[in-house]
Amino acid sequence: MPMPISRLKNTLEVTTSVAVLVAAVGFISALSWGFFVQRRAPSVSSGLQKGQTIASLPTIDYGSATQTLLVFMKTDCHFCAESIPFCNSLARSRVEGGKTTRIVAVFPNTNSEVKQYVQRNQLQLEAVAGVNPRAIAF
C-alpha cells in the first residue's frame, strides 16, 4: 500500500508544478502582450505641417521682427496658466539675448478678460484678444 500513495503524491506534485508553471507563463504573456506587440505609429492627416505657412492674423504686425512665435492661450485653461512661468522665461531670454523673435500670446477671449488675466498672472508676453484659432487656415 505505501507505493500507490507515494506514486499518487508524486503525480499530484508534478501536475501541480506544471499547472503553476503554465499559469505563470500565461499570466506573463498576457501582461507583456501590449509591450511587445508592434503598434503602427499614428499618422497626422491634418494640421500644420513642417514648412507650411499659416494665414496671417490681421491684428498682428509680422514685419516688426524676423520671426513671430504665436502662443495660443485661453483665460480659463489651467494648462495655459501652468505654462506662464515657461512663457515668461522665454520672454526674458529673448530680451536678454537680443533676439529678433517676437512672442505673442493669442487669446479667443474678450479684451477685458485678457487684460485681467495678464495682470493677475503677470504674463510678460504681448497679448492679443479676440482671435478665433479656427480662423488660421492650415
N, C-alpha and C positions, 0 to 999 in steps of 0.2 A: 503493500500500500504506500509506503513512503515515496516510491518512484513516480507514480502518477501525480501526486501533489507537487513535487518539485518541478516536474515537467510542465504542469499547468501554471505554476508560479513563474517559471522561466518564459513560457509562451506569453503570459499576460504582461510581463516586464518588457519583452521585446515589442509586443503590439502597442503598448502604451508609449514606449520611446519613439517608435515610428510615427504614431499618431501625433505626438507633441512636435516632432520634427517637421512633419507635413504641415501642421497648423502654423508653426513659426515661419516656414518658408512662404506659405500663402499670405500670412499677415504682412511680412516684409515686402513681398511682391506687390500687394495691394497699396501699401503706403508709398512705395517708390515708383509706382507706375507713372504718375504725373511728372515726376522728376526726370525720368529717363526718356519719356516719350517726346520726340521732337515735334514742337509745335511750329506751325508756319507763322512767321512774323506778320503782324497786321499791316496792310498796305493803306497808305493815305490816299484817298481818292479825291479829296477836295481840300481847300485851304491854301495857305500861302506856301509856295514852293521856292526853293533856293534860286536866287537870281530874278525872281518875279517882282515887278514893280506894282505897288498898290496905288489906288486912286488917292489923290491929294485931298486933304481936308481944307476947305476954304478958309477956316478960321486960323490956320497956322501958316506962318511965313517960313517956307523951307529955304529961302535964299539967304537967311541970316547966319547959316552955318553950313559947313561942308557935309555934315551928317545930322540927321534928326532921329532920335530914339523916341518912339511913342510907347508909353506905358498905359495900358487901358485899366482903369480902376472904377469902382463903384463905392459910394459912401456907406452902403450897408453890407459890404463884403468883408468878412473877418479875415480872409486871406490877404486882401489888399491892405488892411490895417496892420497885419503882421509883417508885411513886406516893406513898410515905410522906413524902418531903420536901414534896410538894404538900399532903397531908393535914395535916401539922404546921403548914404556913404558914396553912392555913385555920383551924386551932385557935388559933394565935397572933393572927390578925387578928380572930377572934371575941372573944377575951378583951380585946384592946386596944381594940376598938371598942365594947365593952359591949353586944354584940348578944344577943338573946334566942333565938338559934338554937342548938339542941343538935346536936352532931355525934357520931354513934355508929358505930363500926366493928363490923360484924356478921360473925361467922365461923361456918362449919359445923363447925369443928374442936373438939376437946375443950378444956375449961377449962385444963388444964395446958399444952397446946400453945400456946394463945393467950397465956397469961401469959409463957411463954418467948419467944414471937415478939415481944410488945410490949416486953419488956425488952431483948431482943437488938437490935431495930431502933429502939428509943427512940420508939415510936409514942405520940403525945401525945393521942390520942383515947380516949374511953371505949370499952371493948371488951366485946362480949357474945359468949359462946361457945355452941356447940351449937344454932345456928339453921339449920334447913333452908330454903334460899331458895325451894324449891317450896311451902313452907307458906304463903307470901304469895300469896293468890289475886288474879289480875288480872281 
